[in-house]
Amino acid sequence: VVLTVILIGLDQLIAPGDIPGFVEYEVAGSSVRALEILDQWGEAGRTLFVQTVWLDYLYPLAYAALFAGALAKACNTTAAWFWPLLACLADGLENAGLIHSAMVYPNLSENVVLLTALFAGIKFFSLIISAGLLIGHSWRGEPN
């Protein structure tokens, strides 16, 4: 929860008002769109992003541990850890792509931007599956 509040606050500093923020940058999907977002952030926003994005490496560790522990308990199997760990790995690779693109601005690579968006998609999909499994096991009242 604390990391969420910090990251939301940083997002508002990087992209105030109606400027696309961190999530929009994660799923830009094309170098043209990523470049538009980085342009709107300006030099100060890009610099702040590169200096603070390391915090977003802590976030996947936290949510992966939370989901993995809850799923292992709810499903009574370590196999349930797969989805949260996949989300964590994809999030880390996504962050690497985001950092790379911000650091090489304005010379973005279409391939890096596409891979970054792919890793973001894998992360979101894995988190949805994790949440669905947890809700499903809780809703059915399956024994621990």
N, C-alpha and C positions, 0 to 999 in steps of 0.2 A: 504494500500500500504506500509506504514511504517513497519507494523508487518511482511509483506511478505519479505521485504528486510532484516529485522533483523533475521527472521527464516532461510532464505537462507544462510545468513552469518554464523549463528550458525551451520547449517548443514555442511558447508564447514570446520568449525573448528573441528566438531565431526568426520567427515568422509572425509578427504581430498583426492583429486585425484579420483582414480577409486574405492575407497572403497564404498560399498553400504551405502546410507544415510538414512535419516529419513523416507522418503516415502517407501523405500524398507523394512525397519524395520516394518513399519505400516502394510504392507501386506505380511509379511514373510510367514504366513500360516502354519508353522510347527515349533515345538520347535527346531528341528535340524537346520533349516534355520535361525531362530532368534538367536540361539546360535552362528552360523557362523558369523552373522553380528556383534553381541556384541563382539565376539572374535577379529574381525578385527578392531573394534573401540579401543580396548585396554582399560586399566584402566582409562587413562586420558579422553578418549572419553565418556566412560560410566558415569564417574563422572560429566563431563560437561553436558551431556544429562540430568541426574537427577536434576542437579542444575538449568538448564535453561528451561526445558520442561514446567514449569508453564506458560511461555509466550504463549505456544500453547493453553492454556485455554482461553486466550483473543481473539485469532484468530476466534474461532467459534462464540463467542459472536458478534464480529464485522461483520462477513459475514452473520450471521443469521439476525441481525438487518437490514443490507443493503438489503438482499434479501426479508425479510418479508415486509419491508416498500415499496420497489419497487413493489412487487407482490400485496400487498394490494391496492396500488394506481392503478396499471395496470389492475388488475382483479376486482377492486371495491368490494372486499369481504375479510373478515378476514380469511376465510377458506383457502386462499392461503398461510397463514402463516405456515400451517402444515409441508410442506416439509423442509423449512429452519430450523424450530425448531427441527424437527426430526434429521436433519443433525447435529445441534448443540449438541443435547443430545448424539447422537452416537459418535461424536467426543470426547466429555468429557469422555464417558465410554472407548473409544479406548485409550485415553491418560492415564487413570487409569491403564489399562492393560499393556501399554508400560512401565510405571513407575514401576509397580510391577515386571515385567520380568527383567528389568534392575537392580532393587534393590536385587532380589534374585539370580542373576547370580552367578554361572552357573546352579543353580537348577530350571530351567524353567519348568512350568507346561504346558503340551500339551493343556489342556482345556483352560487355560488363553490365550495362544497364538492363538488358534482357535477362541475364542470369540473376541479377539482383532481384528483379521483379518475380522471377521464378522461385527463388528462395523465399521471398516474402509470401508467395502463394502457398508453398509447402508448409511454411510456419503457420499461417492462418488455418489451413486445412487440418494440420495435425492438432492444433489447439481446439478446433471445433470437434474433432473426433474425440479428443481427450475429455472435453467437457460433456459431450454426448454420452460417452461410456460411463462417466461418473454419475451423471444425472440418471441414466438408464438403470444402473445398479442401485442407486438410492431410491428411485421411484418404485422399482419392483420389490424393494425391501429384501434383496438377497442377503443372506447371512454373510458376515465377515469371515 
